[in-house]
Amino acid sequence: MIQSVKRAFDIIEYISQNGNLVRLNDIAHALELQKTTVHNFLDTLKELGYVEQDEITPRYRVTSKLQCLYSPDVNLTSIKTTLKPVLEKLTEMTKETSYLAVQIGSYFRYELKCEPDRSVRISLEEGKECAMEKTAIGKLFMTYSRHLRSATLRKFDQETAAHFSDELALVKKNGYALDLEEYEADLNCVAIPFFHRNTVVAVIGLSGPAFRFKKAEMIAAVDEMRALVKAAFPPKGKNNICLYSCDEKDREKNELPRTLSSVHS
């Protein structure tokens, strides 16, 4: 195997499968490469037109020249417009804070939120970049990203890594993730993945104070979340975009593609 070719494709796969807007440091850490090595590969890929650098932030994205590795036709603005009433309805039904989050490399960012009209509620900051660890959102993104999962597991000792791997396997089986006061005391969260062409492009979540939003309420809310999302994005929705949540009925057909080498092991 020619290592330089493998590294080039490793970098392309990492960018395309981890939010398509990532830092050089994210790539170097995830692939265990020197920053100078990654920089040289990125410069070459930019010259060839396969990668471009964001105009505002020092992050890289894959271009439409690599549609076979990434779905550049996913329109986040359209998704947000369609999902805003879904979040509003979800908050109306549950009286808790709902949100939409997207992955950007080794972090995630809140793109939408809807807060209930009650004195005790969870308030989230839109546009803020947050760490993945110990969050329901992060667990979902790690479940469906081999690179992100591997980079996280390397931080743990063997016993902790094994326990966390088991938890992520359960997340994939159930189709949702829970955060029971792991990220922050007195805060609980449940989240489901949002798919486009069998790839998680966003996460929809619901958060509430632990004294009120308990595990039973969280699990019950999953069905409500899925139903609302599927109603907004039927299998053959407008613009020929198939966006859906991964529920029990669809889980087998929604398994991530394996046409790429070990995309999601």
N, C-alpha and C positions, 0 to 999 in steps of 0.2 A: 504494500500500500504506500502511495506517495503521500507523505505527511502534510505537505503544503496544500495539496488538494483537499485532504480531509479537514484541515483546519479552516480553510476558506468556507467549506460547506457547513462546518460546525458553527461558525460565526453567523452565517446566513440563517441557519435553522434557529439559532438562539434568538436573534433579533425578531424573526417572523413569528416565533412561538411564545414570546414573552412581552407582548404589548405593542411591538413594532415601533417603539420609541424608547431606546435604551442608551445608557451611558457606556462609554468605553470601559470604565471601571467595572460595571456589571458584567460585561462580556469576559473581561480578563479573569475576574473572580470565579465566575461560573465554569469557565472552560479551563481554569488553572494555567493560564498563559501569561507571559510578560506583557505589560502594557505597551511597550514599544513594538512587540510582535503584532499585537492586535491593531495598533495604529497603522502599521505598514499594510496589513491586509485590508483594513477599511479604506485607506487611501487608494489602493488598487481597485477595490470594488466600486468606489465612487467614480473613478476614472472610466470604468467599464459601464457605469450607469445602473448597476444593480442595487446600490445603496446611496442614500443621500443624507445630508446632515440637516437637522432642523434649523430654521433661520433664527429662532429665538433662543433655544436652549442647546447646550452641547450634547445633543442626543442624536442617535442614528436610526433611520428607518429603511426598510426594504421598499424598493420602488415597484411599480406595476410590471416591470420587466420580469419579475419573479412571481407571477400569479400562481404558478404551480406550487409555491411554498406558502403563500399568504393570500388572503382574500382582501385585496385593497378596495373592493367595491362596498365593503361594510361602511355605511354612513352613520357615524356616531350622532350627528345632528338629527337625522331622521329617527334613529332609535330613541333618542332623548325626547323628541317631540311626541312620539307615539307612547312612550312609557310614562310620561308625566301624569296623564290622567289615571294610569294604572297605579302609580305610587299614591296619588291622592285618594283613590278608592281604597287602597290597602290600608292607609292610615285612618281613613274614615271607619273602616270595618274593625280594625284592631285597636284603635286609639293609641298607637305607638308610632315611632319615627321610622319611616321607610326611606330607602336610598338606592341609588345606582352607582356602582363603582367599576372602574376599568383598571387593567394592569398596565403599568409602565415600567418595564424591566423588572427589577427586584422590589418594586414598590407598587402600591395601588393608589388611585385617586378617586375621591368622591366627585361624581359628575352631576348628580341630582339628589335632592333630599325633600322630604315632606314631613313636617313636624305636626303633632297633634295640638289641639287647642286645650291644653291642660297644664296646671301649674308645675307638676313634676313630669319632665320629659327629657329625652336624650337629644342634645343639640350637636350636630356635626358641621364641620367646616368644609364647604364645597371648594374644590380646587386644591386642597391640601394633599401632599404626598405622604403616605403612611407606610410603616413597615408591615410586612406580611405576618410575622410571627405572632402567635397567640391570638389571632383573629379568625372569625368564621370566613371572612373574605379571603384572607391569605391561605387558609386551608384548602379552599376550593381551587384557587389559582395554582397552588402547589400540587394538588391532586392531578391536574391536567397538564402540568409542565414538568417534564423530566429534568430539565436544567435547573429550574427553580427548586424543585424538590431535592435534588442532589446537593446543591449549594447549601441548602438549609440543614440537611442531615449531617453534613461534614462538621457543623458546629457542635454537634452533640456527642456525648459518649455513647458507647455501643448499646447500653441498655435503654437510654433515652431515645436513641435513633430507632431502635426496634419498636418501642412503644408508639412513637410518632408515626412510623410507617404503617402500623396496624390501624391507627386512627384514620389515616388518609385512605386506606383501603376501605374502611367502613364508610367514609364520606362518599367515595365513588359508588359503593353499593347502594347507599341510601338516596343519593342524589341531593343531599343537603349537608351543611356543616353548622356546628353549634360552637358558640363561645360563651361558656358559663363562668363569667367573672374572671376569665384568664387574662384578658388584655387590661382590664380596669375593674377594680372592686365596685360592686353594686351595679354593674352593667352586664346585661345579657344580650346576645345577638344570634339570629339564625339567618342563613343565607342560602340561596340556590343559584346554580350556574345558568347563564344565558347563552345559548348556542347559535352560531351561524355556520352552516356547512360543517357541522360536527366539530367545531372549535369553539371553546369558551371565549367570547368577546367581551363579556361583562358579567357582573354579579349583582343580583337583586337581594337586598337585605332588609331586615326588620330588627330594630333595637328598642329595648325598654329597660327600666330599672328592675333589678333582680328581685326585689320584694313583690313586684307585680307581674312581671313578664317571666314566668317560670318555665321550666322545661316542657311541661305538658302544654302550656299555651303556645310555646315556640313551635313544637312539632305540629300542633293543630293548625298553626298559621301557614305551614308549608303548602298544604292543599289549596288554601285560599290564594297564595302567591302564584302557584302553578296555574290555577284556573284563570286568574286574571291575565296572566302573561299569554296563555294559549288563546284566549279570546281576542287579545290585541294583535297577536301574530299567528294566524292560522297557518297550517302547513304550506299553503300556496298563497301567501299574502301579497299585498300590493308590491309592485316593482319586482315581482318574481323572487323576492327575498324570503328564504325559509328560516325564520327565527323562532326558537322554541326553547322551553325549559326541559330539562332531562327528567321526566317522571318515570315511574316504574314501567308503564306500557311502552314507552319509546326508548328505554335505556339501552337495549341491545343494538338497535339500529343507529343509536347516537354515539356508539363507541368511536373514539377518535381514529382517524385513518392511519394505516400502518404502511402506506406506500413509501414513506421515507424511512431511512434506516433507523430502527429503534426509536421512533418518535416519542412514544409513551410506553415505556416498559413497566 
